[in-house]
């Protein structure tokens, strides 16, 4: 049994996306990471979490991160 040969132009496939260089991805990636860190810090500061371990350690590390990243 022979299989049918594929058509010369396959219209069911989407066109391939253009290639993006790593340089164009880095700045938006780092910017998104910084925004995620800010959002996490804000969320953890406003959330009423227990004060016992491990939450106390998480809060402590979060404040260290905030001091390193967001103070001049």
Buried (B, 14 or more C-beta within 10 A) or exposed (E): EEEEEEEEEEEEEEEEEEEEEEEEEEEEEEEEEEEEBEEEBEEBEEEEEEEEEEEEEEBEEBEEBBEEEEEE
